[in-house]
Amino acid sequence: MWKEQDNKLVREYRFQNFVDAFSFLSQVAELAEIHGHHPTIINTYSYVRLELNTHDAGGVITEKDRSLSVDIDKINIIES
């Protein structure tokens, strides 16, 4: 579930291993390119944290962030 935190949409994931986490991030990268909007990504082994906000709008949450988050939620993932 996405949370609004410090002017960002934030979501954390835990996967079985690094390969699963990286596979998920590859799909996120493709969506980000389609949206022309790129998240902050933190990845350590099986942990992934995504942060979305719009720098051009002063670092706040906009419809661009909400739209990308909805599409990210459509990725079929298996978390640990």
C-alpha positions in Angstrom: 0.0 0.0 0.0 1.3 3.4 -0.9 1.7 5.9 1.9 1.9 9.7 1.7 5.1 10.7 3.6 7.2 13.8 3.5 5.5 15.0 0.2 6.1 11.6 -1.5 4.2 8.5 -2.3 6.2 5.7 -0.7 5.9 2.0 -0.9 8.2 -0.8 0.4 8.5 -4.3 -0.9 10.3 -7.4 0.3 11.0 -10.2 -2.2 12.4 -13.7 -1.9 15.8 -12.7 -3.3 17.7 -10.1 -5.2 16.8 -11.6 -8.6 13.0 -11.2 -7.8 13.6 -7.7 -6.6 15.6 -6.7 -9.7 13.0 -8.3 -12.0 10.3 -6.1 -10.4 12.5 -3.1 -10.7 13.0 -3.8 -14.4 9.3 -3.7 -14.9 9.1 -0.4 -12.8 11.7 1.1 -15.1 9.7 0.2 -18.2 6.6 1.9 -16.7 8.6 4.9 -15.6 9.8 5.4 -19.2 6.3 5.1 -20.5 5.1 7.7 -18.0 8.1 10.0 -18.5 8.3 10.1 -14.7 10.9 8.3 -12.7 10.8 7.2 -9.1 13.5 7.3 -6.5 14.5 3.7 -6.0 16.3 2.2 -3.0 17.2 -1.5 -3.4 19.2 -3.6 -1.0 19.2 -7.3 -1.7 15.5 -8.3 -1.5 14.2 -4.9 -0.2 12.9 -2.3 -2.5 11.6 1.2 -1.6 9.9 3.4 -4.2 9.4 7.1 -3.7 7.3 9.2 -6.1 7.0 13.0 -6.2 7.2 15.6 -9.0 10.4 17.7 -8.9 9.1 20.1 -11.5 6.1 20.9 -9.3 8.3 21.7 -6.3 8.8 18.2 -4.9 5.1 17.5 -4.1 2.8 14.7 -5.1 0.9 15.2 -8.3 -1.3 13.3 -10.7 1.8 12.1 -12.5 2.9 10.3 -9.3 -0.6 8.8 -8.6 -0.9 7.6 -12.2 2.5 5.9 -12.1 1.7 4.3 -8.7 -1.5 2.8 -10.1 0.4 1.2 -13.0 3.1 -0.1 -10.6 0.4 -1.7 -8.6 -0.6 -3.7 -11.7 2.7 -5.5 -11.8 2.2 -9.1 -10.8 4.7 -9.6 -7.9 5.4 -12.3 -5.4 6.7 -10.8 -2.2 8.2 -12.8 0.7 
